[in-house]
């Protein structure tokens, strides 16, 4: 499916589910909606992992260096885990070193 056609299809489905019948929602998720949440992600945020290397066996290795306790670090690592395969077509082995 072409990109434009796919976007139209996605938009149509999104519109259908903006105000879904409660019965359909019960079938899909076993509950009712309390509120519809609008979620949009900005794409201008710069993300720069500390170190990413391709090993001699072809694997990706991602290393983050952390000098203090950051409660958001697990989420940031999960974000990198999702982003790196899109760029390098391989899931990385990841490690955080805390100092």
TORTORVO-448520 format. One record per residue: residue in one letter; x, y, z of N, C-alpha, C in turn. Coordinates in nm, 2 decimals, always signed. Layout:
# TORTORVO-448520
a, X, Y, Z, X, Y, Z, X, Y, Z
...
# end
This chain:
# TORTORVO-448520
x, +0.09, -0.12, +0.00, +0.00, +0.00, +0.00, +0.09, +0.12, +0.00
x, +0.06, +0.22, -0.08, +0.14, +0.34, -0.09, +0.13, +0.42, +0.04
x, +0.23, +0.51, +0.06, +0.24, +0.58, +0.18, +0.12, +0.67, +0.20
x, +0.07, +0.74, +0.10, -0.04, +0.83, +0.11, -0.17, +0.75, +0.14
x, -0.18, +0.64, +0.06, -0.30, +0.56, +0.08, -0.30, +0.50, +0.23
x, -0.18, +0.46, +0.27, -0.17, +0.40, +0.41, -0.21, +0.51, +0.51
x, -0.16, +0.63, +0.49, -0.20, +0.74, +0.59, -0.35, +0.76, +0.59
x, -0.41, +0.76, +0.47, -0.56, +0.78, +0.47, -0.63, +0.67, +0.54
x, -0.58, +0.55, +0.53, -0.64, +0.43, +0.59, -0.62, +0.45, +0.74
x, -0.50, +0.48, +0.79, -0.47, +0.50, +0.93, -0.56, +0.61, +0.99
x, -0.58, +0.72, +0.91, -0.66, +0.84, +0.96, -0.81, +0.79, +0.97
x, -0.86, +0.71, +0.88, -0.99, +0.66, +0.88, -1.01, +0.58, +1.00
x, -0.92, +0.48, +1.03, -0.94, +0.40, +1.15, -0.93, +0.48, +1.27
x, -0.84, +0.57, +1.28, -0.82, +0.66, +1.40, -0.95, +0.74, +1.42
x, -1.01, +0.79, +1.32, -1.14, +0.86, +1.33, -1.25, +0.77, +1.38
x, -1.26, +0.65, +1.33, -1.36, +0.56, +1.38, -1.35, +0.53, +1.53
x, -1.22, +0.52, +1.58, -1.20, +0.49, +1.72, -1.19, +0.61, +1.81
x, -1.21, +0.73, +1.76, -1.21, +0.85, +1.85, -1.33, +0.85, +1.94
x, -1.44, +0.80, +1.89, -1.56, +0.79, +1.97, -1.62, +0.65, +1.96
x, -1.55, +0.55, +2.00, -1.59, +0.41, +1.98, -1.72, +0.38, +2.06
x, -1.80, +0.30, +2.01, -1.91, +0.25, +2.09, -1.86, +0.17, +2.21
x, -1.92, +0.19, +2.32, -1.87, +0.12, +2.44, -1.87, -0.03, +2.43
x, -1.97, -0.08, +2.35, -1.97, -0.23, +2.34, -1.85, -0.28, +2.26
x, -1.81, -0.21, +2.16, -1.69, -0.25, +2.08, -1.57, -0.24, +2.17
x, -1.55, -0.14, +2.25, -1.44, -0.12, +2.34, -1.44, -0.24, +2.44
x, -1.56, -0.27, +2.49, -1.56, -0.39, +2.59, -1.51, -0.52, +2.52
x, -1.55, -0.54, +2.39, -1.50, -0.66, +2.32, -1.35, -0.65, +2.30
x, -1.29, -0.54, +2.27, -1.15, -0.53, +2.24, -1.07, -0.53, +2.37
x, -1.11, -0.46, +2.47, -1.02, -0.45, +2.59, -1.08, -0.50, +2.72
x, -1.21, -0.54, +2.72, -1.27, -0.59, +2.84, -1.31, -0.47, +2.93
x, -1.32, -0.35, +2.89, -1.36, -0.24, +2.98, -1.42, -0.13, +2.90
x, -1.45, -0.02, +2.97, -1.51, +0.10, +2.91, -1.41, +0.21, +2.91
x, -1.42, +0.30, +2.82, -1.33, +0.42, +2.82, -1.38, +0.52, +2.91
x, -1.29, +0.58, +3.00, -1.33, +0.69, +3.08, -1.31, +0.82, +3.01
x, -1.20, +0.83, +2.93, -1.17, +0.94, +2.85, -1.08, +0.90, +2.73
x, -1.09, +0.98, +2.62, -1.01, +0.96, +2.51, -0.89, +1.05, +2.53
x, -0.77, +0.99, +2.51, -0.64, +1.07, +2.53, -0.58, +1.10, +2.39
x, -0.55, +1.22, +2.37, -0.48, +1.26, +2.25, -0.33, +1.25, +2.27
x, -0.26, +1.17, +2.19, -0.12, +1.15, +2.21, -0.05, +1.18, +2.07
x, +0.04, +1.28, +2.08, +0.12, +1.32, +1.96, +0.26, +1.33, +2.01
x, +0.36, +1.28, +1.94, +0.50, +1.28, +1.98, +0.58, +1.38, +1.89
x, +0.65, +1.48, +1.95, +0.73, +1.57, +1.87, +0.85, +1.49, +1.81
x, +0.88, +1.53, +1.69, +0.99, +1.46, +1.62, +1.12, +1.54, +1.61
x, +1.13, +1.65, +1.68, +1.24, +1.74, +1.67, +1.34, +1.71, +1.79
x, +1.32, +1.62, +1.87, +1.40, +1.59, +1.98, +1.53, +1.52, +1.94
x, +1.64, +1.57, +1.98, +1.77, +1.51, +1.95, +1.80, +1.39, +2.05
x, +1.82, +1.27, +2.00, +1.86, +1.16, +2.08, +2.00, +1.12, +2.04
x, +2.08, +1.11, +2.14, +2.22, +1.07, +2.11, +2.27, +0.98, +2.22
x, +2.28, +0.85, +2.18, +2.33, +0.75, +2.28, +2.48, +0.78, +2.30
x, +2.53, +0.74, +2.42, +2.67, +0.76, +2.45, +2.76, +0.68, +2.36
x, +2.74, +0.55, +2.34, +2.83, +0.47, +2.25, +2.75, +0.36, +2.19
x, +2.76, +0.35, +2.06, +2.70, +0.24, +1.98, +2.81, +0.19, +1.89
x, +2.84, +0.06, +1.90, +2.94, +0.00, +1.81, +2.88, -0.13, +1.75
x, +2.93, -0.16, +1.63, +2.90, -0.29, +1.57, +3.02, -0.38, +1.60
x, +2.99, -0.49, +1.66, +3.10, -0.58, +1.69, +3.14, -0.67, +1.57
x, +3.26, -0.73, +1.58, +3.31, -0.81, +1.47, +3.22, -0.92, +1.43
x, +3.13, -0.97, +1.52, +3.04, -1.07, +1.48, +2.90, -1.02, +1.43
x, +2.90, -0.88, +1.41, +2.78, -0.82, +1.35, +2.68, -0.77, +1.45
x, +2.69, -0.80, +1.57, +2.60, -0.75, +1.67, +2.62, -0.60, +1.70
x, +2.51, -0.54, +1.75, +2.52, -0.40, +1.79, +2.54, -0.40, +1.94
x, +2.62, -0.31, +2.00, +2.64, -0.30, +2.14, +2.62, -0.15, +2.17
x, +2.53, -0.12, +2.27, +2.49, +0.01, +2.31, +2.53, +0.03, +2.46
x, +2.62, +0.13, +2.49, +2.66, +0.15, +2.62, +2.62, +0.30, +2.66
x, +2.56, +0.31, +2.78, +2.53, +0.44, +2.83, +2.60, +0.46, +2.96
x, +2.66, +0.57, +2.98, +2.74, +0.61, +3.10, +2.66, +0.70, +3.18
x, +2.64, +0.67, +3.31, +2.55, +0.75, +3.40, +2.62, +0.79, +3.52
x, +2.64, +0.92, +3.55, +2.71, +0.96, +3.67, +2.62, +0.97, +3.80
x, +2.49, +0.97, +3.78, +2.40, +0.98, +3.90, +2.28, +0.89, +3.87
x, +2.20, +0.88, +3.97, +2.08, +0.80, +3.96, +1.97, +0.87, +3.89
x, +1.93, +0.82, +3.77, +1.83, +0.89, +3.69, +1.71, +0.79, +3.68
x, +1.60, +0.83, +3.74, +1.48, +0.75, +3.74, +1.43, +0.72, +3.60
x, +1.46, +0.81, +3.50, +1.41, +0.80, +3.37, +1.50, +0.71, +3.28
x, +1.61, +0.66, +3.34, +1.71, +0.58, +3.26, +1.65, +0.46, +3.19
x, +1.57, +0.38, +3.27, +1.51, +0.26, +3.20, +1.42, +0.29, +3.08
x, +1.35, +0.41, +3.09, +1.27, +0.45, +2.98, +1.35, +0.49, +2.86
x, +1.46, +0.57, +2.89, +1.55, +0.61, +2.79, +1.61, +0.49, +2.72
x, +1.65, +0.39, +2.79, +1.71, +0.27, +2.73, +1.61, +0.20, +2.65
x, +1.49, +0.20, +2.69, +1.38, +0.13, +2.61, +1.36, +0.21, +2.48
x, +1.37, +0.34, +2.49, +1.35, +0.43, +2.37, +1.47, +0.40, +2.27
x, +1.59, +0.39, +2.32, +1.70, +0.36, +2.23, +1.69, +0.22, +2.17
x, +1.64, +0.13, +2.25, +1.62, -0.01, +2.21, +1.52, -0.01, +2.09
x, +1.43, +0.08, +2.09, +1.33, +0.08, +1.98, +1.38, +0.16, +1.86
x, +1.47, +0.26, +1.89, +1.52, +0.35, +1.78, +1.64, +0.29, +1.70
x, +1.73, +0.22, +1.77, +1.85, +0.17, +1.71, +1.82, +0.07, +1.60
x, +1.73, -0.03, +1.62, +1.70, -0.12, +1.51, +1.64, -0.06, +1.38
x, +1.57, +0.05, +1.40, +1.52, +0.13, +1.28, +1.63, +0.18, +1.20
x, +1.74, +0.22, +1.26, +1.86, +0.28, +1.19, +1.95, +0.17, +1.14
x, +1.98, +0.07, +1.23, +2.08, -0.03, +1.20, +2.03, -0.17, +1.17
x, +1.90, -0.19, +1.17, +1.84, -0.32, +1.13, +1.89, -0.43, +1.22
x, +1.91, -0.40, +1.35, +1.95, -0.50, +1.45, +1.92, -0.45, +1.59
x, +1.87, -0.54, +1.67, +1.85, -0.50, +1.81, +1.98, -0.50, +1.89
x, +2.01, -0.40, +1.97, +2.14, -0.39, +2.03, +2.14, -0.47, +2.16
x, +2.26, -0.51, +2.20, +2.28, -0.56, +2.34, +2.31, -0.43, +2.41
x, +2.25, -0.40, +2.52, +2.26, -0.27, +2.59, +2.31, -0.29, +2.73
x, +2.38, -0.18, +2.78, +2.44, -0.18, +2.91, +2.44, -0.04, +2.96
x, +2.42, -0.02, +3.09, +2.43, +0.11, +3.16, +2.54, +0.09, +3.26
x, +2.64, +0.18, +3.26, +2.74, +0.18, +3.36, +2.72, +0.31, +3.45
x, +2.70, +0.28, +3.58, +2.67, +0.39, +3.67, +2.80, +0.42, +3.75
x, +2.83, +0.55, +3.76, +2.96, +0.59, +3.82, +2.94, +0.65, +3.96
# end
